[in-house]
Amino acid sequence: MREDSWPSGESWRLGEAYVVLEAGPDVLPGGHERRRPGVNHLAFHAGTREQVDEIVAAAGGHGWSLLFADRHPFAGGRLHYAAYLEDAAGFEVELVADA
């Protein structure tokens, strides 16, 4: 759940875990490209297969689109049930269902 936001970033918290996404003053021009050096994507345990499916169903309404739709939900392999989502800035998250 988003906890805070400011002009150059935002923070998200779930229980004791939190993530801060922020751009500093030394950022070079141009958008994020997950295939360049740096962070490709973040992966999260996302509960049951049904919960992953619910998140995917709601994702579009929150600015996220499904990557690898032709292979979803097994884009990571036949035993790996996950959703790969990308936001408008090109950031990718992998939401992994429980085994």
Backbone as a chain_set.jsonl record, in Angstrom:
{"seq": "MREDSWPSGESWRLGEAYVVLEAGPDVLPGGHERRRPGVNHLAFHAGTREQVDEIVAAAGGHGWSLLFADRHPFAGGRLHYAAYLEDAAGFEVELVADA", "coords": {"N": [[0.852, -1.172, 0.0], [0.578, 2.195, -0.865], [2.418, 4.498, 0.961], [3.494, 7.076, 1.132], [4.12, 9.993, -0.9], [6.012, 12.17, -3.047], [7.351, 14.895, -5.024], [9.6, 13.706, -6.357], [9.458, 10.988, -5.886], [8.173, 7.997, -4.205], [6.842, 6.011, -1.485], [6.23, 2.665, -0.408], [4.509, 0.384, 1.704], [4.19, -2.705, 3.459], [3.27, -4.263, 6.159], [6.141, -4.945, 7.972], [7.848, -4.574, 5.856], [9.156, -2.365, 3.37], [9.385, -0.255, 0.458], [11.175, 2.183, -1.283], [10.94, 4.33, -3.967], [12.759, 6.484, -5.829], [13.902, 9.388, -7.54], [16.918, 10.994, -7.9], [18.696, 14.213, -7.915], [20.676, 13.927, -9.824], [19.874, 12.514, -12.02], [19.977, 11.24, -15.285], [18.822, 12.469, -18.485], [16.018, 10.966, -20.173], [13.97, 8.024, -20.302], [13.29, 5.239, -18.078], [14.6, 2.06, -18.867], [14.131, -1.213, -18.806], [15.818, -3.113, -19.891], [18.338, -2.087, -19.967], [21.541, -1.717, -18.228], [21.224, -2.077, -14.705], [18.354, -2.097, -12.582], [16.308, -4.721, -13.517], [13.814, -5.964, -12.922], [11.54, -6.272, -10.111], [10.714, -8.924, -7.951], [7.975, -10.451, -6.304], [6.476, -12.412, -3.738], [3.172, -13.342, -4.133], [0.94, -14.57, -3.063], [-1.784, -16.863, -3.485], [-2.586, -18.636, -6.577], [-5.044, -17.708, -7.413], [-5.125, -15.208, -6.163], [-3.028, -13.906, -7.484], [-4.168, -13.837, -10.03], [-6.343, -12.133, -9.506], [-5.017, -9.736, -8.952], [-3.841, -9.241, -11.451], [-6.167, -8.879, -12.956], [-7.062, -6.458, -11.92], [-4.976, -4.749, -12.439], [-4.743, -3.149, -14.813], [-6.433, -0.988, -14.342], [-4.923, 0.479, -12.652], [-2.788, 1.447, -13.982], [-0.976, -0.476, -14.908], [0.316, -2.894, -17.189], [0.028, -6.144, -18.682], [2.822, -8.101, -19.292], [4.252, -10.337, -21.721], [1.899, -11.661, -22.505], [1.058, -13.695, -24.183], [2.183, -15.938, -23.087], [1.399, -16.002, -20.507], [-0.016, -17.534, -17.601], [2.521, -18.655, -17.343], [4.988, -17.606, -18.152], [7.475, -17.617, -17.023], [8.212, -20.235, -17.038], [7.043, -23.665, -17.098], [6.392, -24.556, -14.543], [6.223, -22.346, -13.017], [4.152, -20.157, -11.82], [3.192, -17.026, -12.484], [2.787, -13.451, -12.738], [3.807, -10.946, -14.929], [4.166, -7.622, -14.817], [4.041, -4.293, -16.15], [4.633, -0.823, -15.711], [3.697, 2.51, -16.879], [6.083, 3.887, -16.978], [7.894, 1.972, -17.561], [8.775, 0.233, -15.614], [9.086, -2.992, -14.218], [7.346, -5.583, -12.529], [7.322, -8.779, -10.997], [4.978, -11.022, -10.077], [4.674, -13.638, -8.048], [3.07, -16.719, -7.646], [2.209, -18.845, -4.872], [3.829, -22.013, -4.486]], "CA": [[0.0, 0.0, 0.0], [1.4, 3.403, -0.906], [2.454, 5.187, 2.245], [3.803, 8.499, 0.986], [4.638, 10.372, -2.216], [6.557, 13.507, -3.164], [7.603, 15.138, -6.452], [10.622, 12.864, -6.98], [9.392, 9.584, -5.494], [7.079, 7.502, -3.376], [7.178, 4.851, -0.667], [5.193, 1.645, -0.285], [4.729, -0.421, 2.902], [3.331, -3.835, 3.783], [3.804, -4.763, 7.421], [7.477, -4.442, 8.272], [8.606, -4.364, 4.626], [8.83, -1.175, 2.605], [10.204, 0.051, -0.709], [11.178, 3.585, -1.674], [11.34, 4.591, -5.344], [13.058, 7.907, -5.837], [14.851, 9.907, -8.518], [17.728, 12.066, -7.331], [18.959, 15.356, -8.795], [21.681, 13.6, -10.821], [19.288, 11.606, -13.007], [20.216, 11.623, -16.677], [17.588, 12.531, -19.274], [15.573, 9.718, -20.796], [13.165, 7.18, -19.435], [13.796, 3.944, -17.613], [14.517, 0.951, -19.823], [14.478, -2.371, -17.986], [16.827, -3.939, -20.536], [19.642, -1.461, -19.773], [22.119, -2.073, -16.928], [20.478, -1.571, -13.558], [17.274, -2.971, -12.141], [15.439, -5.248, -14.562], [12.489, -6.004, -12.305], [11.446, -6.755, -8.74], [9.799, -10.052, -7.834], [7.304, -10.527, -5.011], [5.513, -13.479, -3.476], [1.881, -12.649, -4.252], [-0.17, -15.373, -2.56], [-2.271, -17.992, -4.276], [-2.808, -18.378, -7.997], [-6.253, -16.888, -7.523], [-4.781, -13.841, -5.782], [-2.261, -13.345, -8.602], [-5.14, -13.545, -11.089], [-7.111, -10.947, -9.093], [-4.146, -8.565, -9.133], [-3.743, -9.016, -12.898], [-7.449, -8.342, -13.415], [-7.199, -5.075, -11.46], [-3.762, -3.993, -12.751], [-4.961, -2.144, -15.852], [-7.063, 0.177, -13.735], [-3.928, 1.179, -11.84], [-1.694, 1.863, -14.842], [-0.051, -1.57, -15.193], [-0.089, -3.775, -18.279], [0.587, -7.488, -18.611], [3.876, -8.465, -20.233], [4.295, -11.74, -22.13], [0.507, -12.133, -22.407], [0.904, -14.947, -24.934], [2.7, -17.046, -22.281], [0.887, -15.831, -19.144], [0.779, -17.182, -16.424], [3.717, -19.495, -17.251], [6.077, -16.981, -18.906], [8.73, -17.96, -16.363], [8.406, -21.687, -17.092], [5.786, -24.409, -16.911], [6.118, -24.77, -13.12], [6.363, -21.037, -12.354], [2.916, -19.385, -12.028], [3.509, -15.641, -12.134], [2.376, -12.371, -13.632], [4.819, -9.923, -15.175], [3.441, -6.383, -15.088], [4.88, -3.13, -16.439], [3.908, 0.445, -15.632], [3.915, 3.416, -18.008], [7.479, 4.32, -16.983], [8.722, 0.858, -17.972], [9.199, -0.597, -14.492], [8.459, -4.313, -14.255], [7.262, -6.409, -11.325], [6.94, -10.178, -11.183], [4.152, -11.448, -8.944], [4.809, -15.089, -8.059], [2.1, -17.451, -6.832], [2.731, -19.922, -4.021], [4.014, -23.294, -5.176]], "C": [[0.901, 1.239, 0.0], [1.264, 4.147, 0.412], [2.645, 6.687, 2.095], [4.24, 8.756, -0.452], [5.079, 11.826, -2.172], [6.973, 13.698, -4.61], [8.619, 14.197, -7.112], [10.558, 11.402, -6.546], [8.16, 9.227, -4.697], [7.565, 6.326, -2.553], [5.951, 3.967, -0.518], [5.516, 0.781, 0.926], [3.706, -1.542, 2.977], [3.919, -4.468, 5.031], [5.142, -4.117, 7.72], [8.304, -4.135, 7.025], [8.179, -3.062, 3.949], [9.822, -0.981, 1.478], [10.06, 1.537, -0.99], [11.692, 3.673, -3.11], [11.543, 6.094, -5.463], [14.063, 8.233, -6.922], [15.598, 11.064, -7.887], [17.994, 13.164, -8.338], [19.946, 15.044, -9.915], [21.17, 12.631, -11.886], [19.538, 12.134, -14.412], [18.907, 11.672, -17.441], [17.278, 11.185, -19.92], [14.843, 8.853, -19.789], [13.88, 5.915, -19.014], [13.629, 2.915, -18.73], [15.029, -0.281, -19.105], [15.545, -3.258, -18.601], [18.224, -3.324, -20.477], [20.231, -1.954, -18.453], [21.355, -1.394, -15.799], [19.405, -2.563, -13.177], [16.444, -3.404, -13.339], [14.02, -5.298, -14.046], [12.604, -6.456, -10.859], [10.423, -7.871, -8.712], [9.255, -10.119, -6.412], [6.496, -11.812, -4.908], [4.153, -12.799, -3.416], [0.696, -13.501, -3.815], [-0.527, -16.516, -3.482], [-2.373, -17.625, -5.75], [-4.02, -17.477, -8.195], [-5.956, -15.431, -7.169], [-3.951, -13.166, -6.87], [-3.212, -12.965, -9.73], [-5.975, -12.308, -10.762], [-6.289, -9.674, -9.29], [-4.033, -8.224, -10.618], [-5.029, -8.385, -13.425], [-7.61, -6.871, -13.055], [-6.063, -4.174, -11.949], [-3.98, -2.873, -13.767], [-5.58, -0.865, -15.325], [-6.124, 1.002, -12.882], [-2.683, 1.525, -12.651], [-0.671, 0.792, -15.178], [-0.585, -2.401, -16.347], [0.654, -5.104, -18.162], [1.638, -7.68, -19.696], [3.752, -9.941, -20.579], [2.909, -12.388, -22.076], [0.302, -13.461, -23.125], [1.397, -16.168, -24.145], [2.209, -17.009, -20.836], [-0.045, -16.984, -18.787], [2.061, -18.002, -16.272], [4.886, -18.928, -18.052], [7.436, -17.301, -18.301], [9.03, -19.445, -16.374], [7.139, -22.415, -16.704], [5.436, -24.679, -15.454], [6.133, -23.469, -12.319], [5.146, -20.171, -12.694], [3.171, -17.96, -11.553], [2.911, -14.685, -13.153], [3.525, -11.383, -13.723], [4.074, -8.676, -15.621], [4.429, -5.239, -15.29], [4.038, -1.866, -16.321], [4.307, 1.343, -16.801], [5.356, 3.898, -18.102], [8.427, 3.197, -17.367], [9.244, -0.007, -16.844], [8.39, -1.887, -14.479], [8.454, -4.938, -12.863], [6.828, -7.805, -11.736], [6.2, -10.597, -9.924], [4.04, -12.96, -8.994], [3.795, -15.72, -7.119], [2.821, -18.509, -5.997], [2.828, -21.205, -4.826], [2.863, -24.245, -4.844]], "O": [[1.861, 1.321, 0.766], [0.164, 4.392, 0.908], [2.046, 7.476, 2.826], [4.68, 7.837, -1.142], [4.585, 12.614, -1.365], [6.949, 12.731, -5.372], [8.51, 13.92, -8.306], [11.494, 10.645, -6.802], [7.238, 10.026, -4.534], [8.581, 5.712, -2.879], [4.812, 4.432, -0.502], [6.684, 0.471, 1.159], [2.539, -1.377, 2.621], [4.952, -5.134, 4.967], [5.265, -2.892, 7.723], [9.354, -3.501, 7.126], [7.002, -2.702, 3.953], [10.95, -1.473, 1.528], [8.958, 2.083, -0.942], [12.76, 3.147, -3.425], [10.623, 6.879, -5.229], [14.97, 7.447, -7.194], [14.983, 12.01, -7.394], [17.57, 13.068, -9.489], [20.049, 15.815, -10.869], [21.967, 11.996, -12.578], [19.339, 13.316, -14.693], [17.962, 10.974, -17.074], [18.172, 10.379, -20.175], [15.072, 8.942, -18.583], [14.941, 5.574, -19.537], [12.626, 2.916, -19.444], [16.223, -0.39, -18.824], [16.129, -4.084, -17.899], [19.195, -3.96, -20.888], [19.517, -2.542, -17.64], [20.897, -0.261, -15.942], [19.548, -3.759, -13.431], [15.937, -2.569, -14.088], [13.115, -4.735, -14.662], [13.644, -6.963, -10.437], [9.385, -7.786, -9.367], [9.977, -9.877, -5.444], [5.896, -12.249, -5.89], [3.993, -11.792, -2.727], [-0.443, -13.188, -4.161], [0.329, -17.067, -4.174], [-2.261, -16.457, -6.123], [-4.013, -16.59, -9.048], [-6.482, -14.519, -7.808], [-4.146, -11.983, -7.152], [-3.079, -11.893, -10.32], [-6.28, -11.518, -11.655], [-6.812, -8.656, -9.743], [-4.118, -7.057, -10.998], [-4.985, -7.467, -14.243], [-8.229, -6.116, -13.804], [-6.181, -2.951, -11.879], [-3.458, -1.771, -13.597], [-5.278, 0.223, -15.815], [-6.476, 2.095, -12.437], [-1.642, 1.857, -12.084], [0.404, 1.112, -15.686], [-1.795, -2.592, -16.473], [1.757, -5.174, -17.619], [1.373, -7.449, -20.876], [3.197, -10.713, -19.797], [2.772, -13.535, -21.648], [-0.538, -14.263, -22.718], [1.068, -17.302, -24.492], [2.557, -17.876, -20.034], [-0.828, -17.385, -19.648], [2.635, -18.042, -15.183], [5.695, -19.691, -18.58], [8.447, -17.26, -19.002], [10.015, -19.875, -15.773], [6.26, -21.847, -16.055], [4.286, -25.002, -15.155], [6.064, -23.49, -11.091], [5.118, -19.526, -13.742], [3.346, -17.72, -10.358], [2.578, -15.068, -14.274], [4.138, -11.03, -12.716], [3.43, -8.668, -16.671], [5.503, -5.212, -14.689], [2.891, -1.825, -16.765], [5.156, 0.975, -17.613], [5.811, 4.278, -19.181], [9.632, 3.42, -17.489], [10.069, -0.891, -17.075], [7.179, -1.882, -14.697], [9.429, -4.836, -12.117], [6.072, -7.988, -12.691], [6.75, -10.529, -8.824], [3.385, -13.508, -9.881], [3.666, -15.325, -5.961], [3.89, -18.997, -6.365], [2.025, -21.458, -5.724], [2.836, -25.376, -5.329]]}, "num_chains": 1, "name": "protein.A"}
